[in-house]
Amino acid sequence: MDFAYTAYTEDKKLVKGRVSATSEEAASELLSYGGYRVVSLKATFSLINKERLLASFSRIKQSEIVMFSRQLALLLESGTDIVTSLDLLQDQIDNPTLGKIVGEVASDIRGGSSLSAAFSKHPRAFSQMYHRSIAAGEQGGNLEVVLRQMADYIEKTVITQKQIKGALTYPFIMVIVSIGVVAILVTKVFPTFAGLYAYFEVDLPFATRALIAISDWSNHYGLYLLLGIIVAVGAVYAYSRTPAGRYRWDIMMLRLPVIGRIVHLSELSRSCRTITMLVRIGLPLPEVLAMCIQSSSNKFVAENLTGVQQALIRGEGLSQPMAKRAFFLPLMTQMVKVGEETGNLESTLTTVAESFEFEGSDKTKRAVELIQPIVTIVIGGVIGFVVLAMMSAMYSIYGQVSI
């Protein structure tokens, strides 16, 4: 049951909020335990919980977690306690889902929970890496620093993903629009001219006859073709959701021409950033690699990292097991070896991450520069063929009728 409360904090500030408890007495005890002097406490009843309904349809963006982390770090640095900071941030958050989660986190802390434990109850907003890093910051007494590091890490990950998606958006839209234009020409526009050609009963050029055959086939069997494509795509998608299918899909993404190299560099740079951040926080390397494995969405990458983690636990170090696996590029294994020898693994991996990100960005631009003219030529050729078939037929009709 939810209760709306108005209370005074220990420093005489008036605050309002909600707390979940089994009864009014339990809610009052929970607030008192958190250092609040209750002024009013009322049970809230609603046939339809508007907040929960909105939350179920609202997605939490990584950029919102970045902003929340930085604002929380700023408030804690200014001397504001965690609960008050969370209450202030809850009022400023536009996303109803994130706002509700922050309110629940504040309520858990009032009940004696740690910040990391409260975060761990909401994996939709805070990943395991996030709340585990927060736990390390709480133990090390540098929570503000960890919050900023997490914000920087998430922001760089989001920027990399946006660069790849942004670079491929234009070619994708261009392909979809072009396919739509060609489909309309073949199935709607050209059949009108085909009736005209049949009326004159003349010999048509090969291009025109071929296009008429394609148009007739599309009108008769186009729907079946579309259904077949949908079924095939659905089957591939369903298979990709299985463990074996997902593993094969991830390997295929890494082996694709041009795109595969970009995905490879992106995965390596993300791993380097993750290891760097978690090592700086103070987590031991085996746990750092465990976090990398859990945060990776690519099963093949996770498999390679698991092999490195197991070798690390056996005492083989980090660079040696990496060198045995082709997934880890020579630059990364060499720099990791240097970092292990000098005791400066964070700096060397940061350098590697920046190098891979630069190369990945450059290759993404080159891929787009390569894809755009190829798509333009292919689509232009198809449209040109349609126009040629129509125009050559008109000239043929004109020539034969004139004779």
N, C-alpha and C positions, 0 to 999 in steps of 0.2 A: 504494500500500500504506500502511496506517495503522500507526503505532508508538506504543505507550504508553510514556511516559517519566517518570522522576523526576529532578529536577535542582535545583541551587542557583543562585539568581540572584546578581548582582554584590554585593548587600547581604546575602548569606548566608541568604536565605530559601529554604526547601524548597518546591518547587512540583511538581505533577503535572499531566499533560495528555496530549493526543494530537497527533501531527503526521503529515502525509502526505508521503511521499517515495518515490522509486523504489527505494531500497535502504537498508539500515541505516547504511552509511557516509554516504550523502547526508543521512539524517535527523540523524545526529550532527553533521555539518558545518553543517546548517541551524540547529540549536540553539546550537552554539558561536558561530556568526555573530551570533545574537541575544543573546549575552552569558550563556548558560547553561552551567554545568558539569554534565555529564551524570553521574548516579549509576547509573541503569539504563535500558535501552532494549530493549523487546521488541516484536516484530511481533504484531499482533492479527489473528486469523483467525476468521471466523464464516460459517457457511453462510447464515444469515439475519441481516442487519444490523438489529438491533432499532431502533437509533436512526434509521436511514434509513427503515425501514418506518413508524415512528410519525410521522416528519417528513412523509412523503407524504400523511398523512391529517390533519395538524395545520395549522390556519390561523393566520397571524400577525395579531393585532389591532393596530390603530393605537394603542390605549391602552397596549399592551406596548412599542411603540416610544417612546412618550412617557415611560414610566417608565424605560426603558433609557437614553434620552438624558439625563434629569435625573440619574440615578444616576452615569452616566459623567462628566458635568460636575462633580458633587460630588466624585468621587474625584480627578479631575484638579486641581481647585482645592485639594484637601488635599495635593497634592504627589506623589501616586502616579503612577507611569509608566503609559503607555497599556497595555502588555502585561499588567502585573499587574492593572490595573483591569479589563481584559476577562476575565482569568482569574477574578477575584473575582465579577464579574457573571454569568459563565457558570454558576457553581455555584448562583446564587440564582434563575436563570430557570426557571420551571416549564414553559414551552412548549418541547418537545424540538426543534422546528424552529428557533426563534430561538436556543436554546442551542447547537445545532450550528453555526449560522451565526456566532455570536460566537466560538466556538472556532476556526473556520476563519479568521476575520478576525485573531485573535491570532496564528495560525500564519503567515499572510501577512506580518504586521508583523515577526515574528521573522526572516522571510526577506528583510527590507529594504524591504517595500512601505510606502507611506504609508497612513494610516487611510482617506482618501477613496478611494484606489485599491482597497483591500481591500473597502470598502463597495460599490463599483461592481460587484463580481462577484456581488452578491446583490440583484438588482432586486426579488425577491419581498418582501424586508423593507425595503430602503432604496431609495427612488425616486431618479431622476436628480437631482431638485431637492435631495434630502437630501445625497447624496454630493458634489454640486457645491458646495453651501453649506459642507460640511465642508472641502472643498479651499480655499475662500476663507478660512475660519477658520484653517486651517493656515498659509496664506501671510501672513495678517494677524497671527498670533500671539494670536488671541483665540478659540481653539477652544472654551473653556468657555462663552463668551458665545453663540457660534453654536449650540452644542448646546441651550442653554436657549431660545434664540429658536425653533429648530426644534420643540422640545417644545411651546412655547406655541402655535405656528402649527398644529401637528397637532391639539392638544387643542381649540382653538377650532373647527377644521373638524369634528372628531368631534362636538362638542357641538351644532353647527348641524344636522348630519345626524340626530342622535338626536332633536332637537326636532321636526323635520319628520316623521320616521318614527313617533315616539311620538304625535304629534297625530293621525296618520291611522290608527293601529293599531286604536283602538276602533271607529270607523265601519266599517272593513274587516271586523273580526271580527263586528260586528253584522249586516252585510249577508250574510256567509257563513252564519251561524247561522240567520238569518231565511229565506234561500233553502232551506236544508236542512229547516226546519220546514214550510214551505209544500209542498215536494216530498213529504215524508212524508204530509201531510194529503191531498194530491191523489191520490197513487199508491197509498197503503196504507190510510188510514183511510176516505176517502170512498167507494171502491168497495164496501166492506162495506155502507154505508148505501144505495148505489145498488141493490144486490140487494134490500134491503127495500122500496125504493120501487117496484121492478118487480113485486114480489110482490102489492102491493095494486092495481096497474093503475089508478092515478088520474092525473088531469091535474096535472102539476107546474108550479111557477112558472118563469118564464124564467131566473132566476138559477140554479135547480137544474138545469134542462136544459142551460144553458151550461156549468156546472161538470161535469156528467156527460160532455158532449162533450169537454171539455178533458182529463178524467181518462182517457177511452177513448183519445183520441189519444196521450196521454203513455204509456199502457201499451203501445200498439202501435208507436209511433214514437219514444218517448223515448230509447231506446238509440242510434238513428240520429242523433237531434238531439245527443246527448252526443258521439258520435264526430265529427259535423260541427263542433261547437264546438272539440273538441280539435285537429282538423285545421286549422281556421281559425286558432286561436291559435298552433299550431306553424308555420304558413306565415308569419304576421305576425312571429313571433319570428325565423325564419330570414331573412326579408327585412330585419329590423332589424339583423342582423349584417353585412349587406353595406354597403359605403361609402355607396351612395346611400340605402339604407333607413335607416341610422343617421342620416344627415344630415336626412332628412325627419322621422324620429322626434324628433330633438332640436329641430327647428323647431316641431313640433306641441306638444311639452312647454312651449315658451315662449309659445305662443299659446292654450293652454287657458284657459277662463274660471276666474278665481279662482286655480287652481293655477299657471297660467302666470306670473302676477306674482310669486308666491312663489319659483318656480324662477329667474326673472330676477334678483330681488334676491339670492338665494343665490349665483348665479354671479358677479354684480358684486362682492359683498362678499368672496368668495373671491379674486377677481382682485386687489382692492385690498390684501388681507392679504398675498398672495404678493408683489406689487410692493414693498410696504412692507418686508417682511422682507429680500428680496434686495437692495434698495437700501441698507438699513442695513448689510448684510454687506459691501458694497463692490463688487458686480457692476455692470458697465456696463448701461445701459438696454436696448440691443438684446438682450443676453444674458438680461436679466431677463424681457423679453417672450417670448423663446424658451422659457424655463422655464415661463412661464404657459401658453403654447400646448401644450407637451408634457404639462403636468399637468392640463389641462382634459379632461374626459370628454365634453363637449358639442361636437360638430363645428361647429355654427353659431357658438358662442362662439369656438372656435379660429380659425375663418375671419375673424371680425372682428378678433381680436387680431393675426392675421397681416397683415392690411391696415394696422393701426396700426404694426406693426413695420417694414414696408416703407417706409411714409411717414416714420417716424422715421429710418431709415437714409438717406433722401434729404434729410434736414435740415429736415423740416417740424415737428419737435417732437413732443410727446405729446398735448397738448390739442387741437390743430387737427385732426389726423386722427380723433380720437375724436368731435369735434363733428360730423363729416360722416356718422357712422354712428348710426342710431336706436337701436341696441342699448345704447349708452352713454348713460345718463340725464343730463339737464342738470346735476344736482347734481354728478355725478362729473366731467364735462368742465370745469365752472366751477372746482371745487376743484383739479383738476389744473393748470389755468391759473394759479391763485393760487400753487400749490406750485412751479411752474416759475419764476414771476416772483420769488418770495421765496427760492428755493433750499431750501425746506422741504417737499419732496414727501412724505416719509414721514409727517409729522404730519397733513397735509391728507388723505392717503389713509386714514390710521387713523380720522380723523373720519368720512369717507365710509363706511368699512366698518362702523363702529359704528351710523351712521344707518340704513344698509340692513339690518343685522342686526336692529335694533329694529323697523323697519317690517315686515320679513319675519316676525318672531316674532308681531307684532300681527296681521298678516293670516292667519297660520297658525291662531291662536286663533279668529279670526273665521270662517275657513273651516270649522273643526271645529264651531263653534257653529251654523253654517248647515247643514252636512251632517247632523248628528245629528237635528234635528227633521224634515228632509226624508225621511231614511231611515225614521224612526219612523212618519211619516204614511203613506208608501208601503207599508211592510210591514204596518202596522196596517190599512190599507185592504184589502190582499190577504187577510189573515187574517180581517178582518171580513166580506169578501165570501163566503169559504168558510163561515164560521159562519152567516151570513144564509141562504145557499143550503140548508144542512142544516136549520136551524130552520124556515124558511118551508115547506120540504117536509113536515116533521113536522106543522106546523099544518094544511097543506093536506090531508094524509092523514087527520088527525083529523076535520076538518070534513066531508070527503066520505064517509068511512066511517060517521060518525055519522048522516048523512042517509040 
